[in-house]
Amino acid sequence: MEDAKTKIKTYGVDGVLVGRSTMGNPWFFGKHEPTQEERFQVAIEHSRYFEEKHMDHAFFAMRKHLSWYCRGFDGARETRVKLMQSNSSDEVEAILLQK
């Protein structure tokens, strides 16, 4: 976000493309740096919301989003591998709360 602000100020552009910086990081536009626990809690909420709103879609469509929440900590790769095999928000919760 700081890089975006610098470019807006330096070049006078009306906006910037932030792309993947926001994936799994709803805190991007604020100054709060989330803890691993906060990331996991939001991932669980996100998966529950997906199930609630998209009951007609297979859960595997949610998996790609879950992987974005798992980065920058010991065991992140192993956690992502487990999440890529999950089939429900209950499974997501079990995987993330065992960490």
C-alpha positions as CSV (number, residue, x, y, z in Angstrom):
1,M,0.0,0.0,0.0
2,E,2.9,2.4,0.8
3,D,4.4,1.7,-2.6
4,A,1.0,2.6,-4.3
5,K,0.8,5.8,-2.3
6,T,4.3,6.7,-3.3
7,K,3.6,6.1,-7.0
8,I,0.4,8.2,-6.8
9,K,2.3,11.1,-5.3
10,T,5.4,10.8,-7.5
11,Y,3.7,10.3,-10.8
12,G,0.3,12.0,-10.2
13,V,-1.6,9.0,-11.4
14,D,-5.3,8.6,-10.4
15,G,-4.9,5.1,-9.2
16,V,-2.7,2.0,-9.2
17,L,-3.3,-1.7,-9.8
18,V,-2.7,-3.7,-6.6
19,G,-3.5,-7.1,-8.2
20,R,-2.7,-10.1,-6.1
21,S,-1.6,-8.1,-3.1
22,T,-5.2,-8.2,-1.8
23,M,-5.7,-11.9,-2.2
24,G,-6.0,-13.5,1.2
25,N,-5.2,-10.1,2.7
26,P,-8.3,-8.0,3.3
27,W,-6.2,-5.9,5.6
28,F,-4.2,-4.5,2.6
29,F,-5.9,-1.1,2.6
30,G,-5.4,-0.5,6.3
31,K,-2.4,-0.3,8.5
32,H,-3.1,-3.4,10.6
33,E,-0.7,-6.3,10.1
34,P,-2.8,-9.4,11.0
35,T,-1.5,-12.2,13.1
36,Q,-1.5,-15.8,11.9
37,E,-4.5,-16.4,14.2
38,E,-6.4,-13.5,12.6
39,R,-5.6,-14.8,9.1
40,F,-6.9,-18.3,10.0
41,Q,-10.0,-16.9,11.6
42,V,-10.9,-14.9,8.4
43,A,-10.1,-18.0,6.2
44,I,-12.6,-20.0,8.3
45,E,-15.2,-17.2,8.0
46,H,-14.6,-16.9,4.3
47,S,-15.1,-20.7,3.8
48,R,-18.3,-20.6,5.9
49,Y,-19.6,-17.6,3.9
50,F,-18.8,-19.4,0.6
51,E,-20.8,-22.5,1.7
52,E,-23.7,-20.3,2.8
53,K,-23.8,-18.3,-0.4
54,H,-22.7,-20.9,-3.0
55,M,-24.4,-24.1,-1.8
56,D,-24.8,-25.1,-5.5
57,H,-21.0,-25.0,-6.2
58,A,-18.5,-27.6,-5.2
59,F,-16.3,-26.5,-2.3
60,F,-13.1,-27.0,-4.4
61,A,-13.8,-23.6,-5.9
62,M,-13.0,-22.1,-2.5
63,R,-9.6,-23.9,-2.2
64,K,-7.7,-21.5,-4.3
65,H,-8.7,-18.6,-2.0
66,L,-7.8,-20.5,1.1
67,S,-4.2,-21.0,0.0
68,W,-3.7,-17.2,-0.1
69,Y,-4.3,-17.0,3.7
70,C,-1.3,-19.4,4.3
71,R,2.0,-17.7,3.8
72,G,4.8,-16.4,5.8
73,F,4.9,-18.9,8.7
74,D,6.6,-22.2,9.5
75,G,4.5,-25.0,8.1
76,A,2.7,-22.8,5.6
77,R,3.3,-25.2,2.7
78,E,2.1,-28.2,4.6
79,T,-1.0,-26.3,5.7
80,R,-1.8,-25.2,2.1
81,V,-1.5,-28.8,0.9
82,K,-4.0,-29.9,3.5
83,L,-6.4,-27.0,2.6
84,M,-6.2,-28.0,-1.0
85,Q,-7.8,-31.3,-0.1
86,S,-10.6,-29.8,2.1
87,N,-14.2,-30.3,1.2
88,S,-16.0,-28.1,3.7
89,S,-15.6,-25.2,6.1
90,D,-15.6,-27.7,9.0
91,E,-12.5,-29.4,7.5
92,V,-10.9,-26.0,7.0
93,E,-11.5,-25.1,10.6
94,A,-10.1,-28.4,11.8
95,I,-6.9,-28.0,9.7
96,L,-6.3,-24.4,10.7
97,L,-7.1,-24.8,14.4
98,Q,-4.7,-27.7,14.8
99,K,-1.8,-25.3,14.0
